[in-house]
Amino acid sequence: METAEEGVAPPEETTRAALRTCVIEGPFRQPGGELTILDGHYLGVRSVHPGKGPCEYQLDLRFARPGQVRVHRIPWGWLGVAAFLAALGAAALAFAASRGLDGAAIFLIVGLAALAASPLAGYAAARSAMTLVEIRSVHGDAPIARVCGQVGRARIDGAFADELAGHIEAARRARPQDRKQFLCDLMREHHRLRSLGILGEEEYEAGKARILAAH
């Protein structure tokens, strides 16, 4: 198992007919993504991740675990900055009002500047907030498909999820393997997704450990 991942070149993507597509609207007017069930029990993934740009690839559905995982990413740091600036601005203006004209200019400037900056921090928070819709790997529990969507609203609709679960089961029936070979191929798939930048190093290593433990 340790050597199964080494020297594996990502296979060329094959053109497959699209059977059903689920479109997920992106966060805060940003591009979203699509999950498409493809002929032959594959899944097409098209997504845009902030800071990474667009990516498009295909998955063999026999490696997928039925069901979706939704991960909410709330930028608490930016929200904290926005709240701090608003409180600072209000306090500075209140202090300036209590001082009258005598020595109030600096507090007035600070208060107005802080209040002006607070919405900008709030805007940055809004742009950073998102819900990640993930499909995870069987045994590895790694996010082998991930699409960014609107915070709290992004999800795979029920009809698509049911059809996807059926194709996952059908993929395993169509390409049966013994457990050892399946786990070996699953490890190769994790390595391929790491090479494509879909899995981060920590996600890959955690998934690898789980697969090895299942062997």
C-alpha positions as CSV (number, residue, x, y, z in Angstrom):
1,M,0.0,0.0,0.0
2,E,2.8,2.5,0.8
3,T,4.1,2.2,-2.8
4,A,0.8,2.3,-4.6
5,E,0.8,6.1,-4.8
6,E,4.3,6.5,-6.2
7,G,5.0,7.3,-9.8
8,V,1.3,7.5,-10.8
9,A,0.6,9.9,-13.6
10,P,-2.9,11.5,-13.6
11,P,-4.9,9.7,-16.3
12,E,-6.3,11.7,-19.2
13,E,-9.9,12.9,-18.8
14,T,-12.3,11.1,-21.1
15,T,-15.2,12.9,-22.7
16,R,-18.4,11.4,-21.2
17,A,-22.1,12.3,-21.7
18,A,-23.7,14.4,-19.0
19,L,-26.7,12.8,-17.4
20,R,-27.7,15.3,-14.7
21,T,-26.2,18.5,-13.3
22,C,-26.5,20.3,-10.0
23,V,-25.6,24.0,-10.1
24,I,-24.4,25.6,-6.8
25,E,-24.5,29.4,-6.7
26,G,-21.3,30.9,-5.6
27,P,-20.8,33.0,-2.4
28,F,-21.4,36.8,-2.5
29,R,-21.8,37.1,-6.3
30,Q,-18.7,35.0,-6.9
31,P,-18.7,32.1,-9.4
32,G,-20.0,28.9,-8.0
33,G,-19.7,25.4,-9.4
34,E,-21.4,22.4,-10.8
35,L,-21.5,18.7,-10.1
36,T,-22.5,16.6,-13.1
37,I,-23.3,12.9,-13.1
38,L,-21.6,11.4,-16.2
39,D,-22.1,8.4,-18.3
40,G,-20.3,5.3,-16.9
41,H,-20.9,6.3,-13.3
42,Y,-18.4,9.2,-13.1
43,L,-18.8,12.6,-11.6
44,G,-17.7,15.8,-13.3
45,V,-16.7,18.6,-10.9
46,R,-16.3,22.2,-11.9
47,S,-15.6,24.7,-9.1
48,V,-13.9,28.0,-8.3
49,H,-12.1,28.3,-5.0
50,P,-11.0,31.8,-3.7
51,G,-7.3,32.2,-4.1
52,K,-7.0,29.0,-6.3
53,G,-9.0,29.8,-9.4
54,P,-11.2,27.4,-11.4
55,C,-10.7,23.7,-11.5
56,E,-12.4,21.0,-13.5
57,Y,-12.0,17.2,-13.2
58,Q,-13.7,13.8,-13.1
59,L,-14.1,11.3,-10.4
60,D,-14.7,7.6,-10.5
61,L,-17.8,7.3,-8.3
62,R,-16.8,3.9,-6.8
63,F,-14.5,5.9,-4.6
64,A,-17.2,8.3,-3.3
65,R,-19.2,8.0,-0.1
66,P,-22.9,8.6,-0.5
67,G,-24.2,11.8,1.1
68,Q,-22.9,15.4,1.2
69,V,-21.0,17.2,3.9
70,R,-21.6,21.0,4.4
71,V,-18.8,23.0,6.0
72,H,-19.5,26.6,7.0
73,R,-16.6,29.0,6.9
74,I,-17.3,32.2,8.8
75,P,-14.5,34.8,8.8
76,W,-14.7,35.6,12.5
77,G,-11.5,37.7,12.2
78,W,-13.0,40.2,9.8
79,L,-16.3,40.3,11.7
80,G,-14.4,41.1,14.9
81,V,-12.5,43.8,13.1
82,A,-15.7,45.3,11.8
83,A,-17.3,45.2,15.3
84,F,-14.2,46.7,16.9
85,L,-14.0,49.6,14.4
86,A,-17.7,50.4,14.9
87,A,-17.3,50.4,18.7
88,L,-14.2,52.5,18.5
89,G,-15.8,55.0,16.2
90,A,-18.9,55.3,18.4
91,A,-16.8,55.7,21.5
92,A,-14.5,58.3,19.9
93,L,-17.5,60.4,18.6
94,A,-19.2,60.2,22.0
95,F,-16.0,61.4,23.7
96,A,-15.6,64.2,21.2
97,A,-19.2,65.3,21.8
98,S,-18.6,65.3,25.6
99,R,-15.5,67.5,25.2
100,G,-17.1,70.1,23.0
101,L,-14.8,72.1,20.8
102,D,-11.9,71.9,23.2
103,G,-9.5,69.2,22.1
104,A,-12.2,67.2,20.3
105,A,-10.8,67.3,16.8
106,I,-8.5,64.3,17.1
107,F,-11.3,62.2,18.5
108,L,-13.7,63.4,15.9
109,I,-11.3,62.3,13.1
110,V,-10.6,59.0,14.7
111,G,-14.3,58.3,15.2
112,L,-15.3,59.2,11.6
113,A,-12.4,57.2,10.2
114,A,-13.2,54.1,12.3
115,L,-16.9,54.3,11.3
116,A,-16.0,54.6,7.7
117,A,-13.6,51.6,7.8
118,S,-16.1,49.4,9.6
119,P,-18.3,48.7,6.6
120,L,-15.2,47.9,4.5
121,A,-14.3,45.2,7.1
122,G,-17.9,44.0,7.0
123,Y,-17.7,43.8,3.2
124,A,-14.5,41.7,3.4
125,A,-16.2,39.4,5.8
126,A,-19.2,39.0,3.5
127,R,-16.9,38.1,0.6
128,S,-15.0,35.6,2.6
129,A,-18.0,33.8,4.1
130,M,-19.0,30.6,2.3
131,T,-20.4,27.1,2.7
132,L,-18.4,24.3,1.2
133,V,-20.4,21.4,-0.2
134,E,-18.2,18.3,-0.1
135,I,-18.4,14.7,-1.3
136,R,-16.0,12.6,0.6
137,S,-14.1,9.4,-0.2
138,V,-15.0,6.1,1.2
139,H,-12.5,4.9,3.8
140,G,-10.3,8.0,3.4
141,D,-13.0,10.5,4.4
142,A,-11.2,13.2,2.3
143,P,-13.1,15.9,0.3
144,I,-12.6,14.5,-3.2
145,A,-15.3,16.9,-4.6
146,R,-15.7,20.4,-3.1
147,V,-17.8,23.3,-4.4
148,C,-18.0,26.8,-2.7
149,G,-21.5,28.2,-2.3
150,Q,-23.6,30.8,-0.4
151,V,-23.1,30.6,3.3
152,G,-25.9,28.5,4.9
153,R,-27.7,28.0,1.6
154,A,-25.4,25.9,-0.6
155,R,-26.5,22.2,-0.9
156,I,-27.0,19.4,-3.2
157,D,-30.7,19.1,-4.0
158,G,-32.5,15.9,-2.9
159,A,-33.2,14.5,-6.4
160,F,-29.6,14.9,-7.5
161,A,-28.3,13.4,-4.2
162,D,-30.6,10.3,-4.6
163,E,-29.5,9.8,-8.2
164,L,-25.8,10.3,-7.2
165,A,-26.1,7.6,-4.5
166,G,-27.5,5.2,-7.1
167,H,-24.6,5.8,-9.4
168,I,-22.1,5.3,-6.6
169,E,-23.6,1.9,-5.9
170,A,-23.8,1.1,-9.6
171,A,-20.1,2.1,-10.1
172,R,-19.0,-0.5,-7.5
173,R,-21.1,-3.2,-9.2
174,A,-19.9,-2.3,-12.6
175,R,-16.2,-2.3,-11.6
176,P,-15.9,-4.9,-8.8
177,Q,-12.6,-5.5,-7.0
178,D,-11.4,-7.3,-4.0
179,R,-10.8,-5.2,-0.9
180,K,-7.0,-5.0,-1.3
181,Q,-7.1,-3.9,-4.9
182,F,-9.9,-1.4,-4.2
183,L,-7.9,0.2,-1.4
184,C,-4.8,0.4,-3.5
185,D,-6.8,2.1,-6.3
186,L,-8.4,4.4,-3.7
187,M,-4.9,5.4,-2.6
188,R,-3.9,6.2,-6.2
189,E,-7.0,8.4,-6.5
190,H,-6.1,10.4,-3.4
191,H,-2.6,10.8,-4.8
192,R,-4.0,12.0,-8.2
193,L,-6.3,14.5,-6.5
194,R,-3.4,15.8,-4.4
195,S,-1.3,16.2,-7.6
196,L,-4.2,18.2,-9.1
197,G,-4.4,20.5,-6.1
198,I,-7.8,19.3,-5.0
199,L,-6.6,17.8,-1.8
200,G,-4.2,19.7,0.5
201,E,-1.3,18.0,2.1
202,E,-2.9,17.6,5.5
203,E,-6.1,16.3,3.9
204,Y,-4.1,13.8,1.8
205,E,-2.1,12.5,4.7
206,A,-5.2,12.1,6.9
207,G,-7.0,10.2,4.1
208,K,-3.9,8.1,3.5
209,A,-3.7,7.1,7.2
210,R,-7.4,6.1,7.2
211,I,-7.0,4.0,4.1
212,L,-4.0,2.2,5.5
213,A,-5.9,1.6,8.7
214,A,-8.7,0.0,6.6
215,H,-6.3,-2.3,4.8
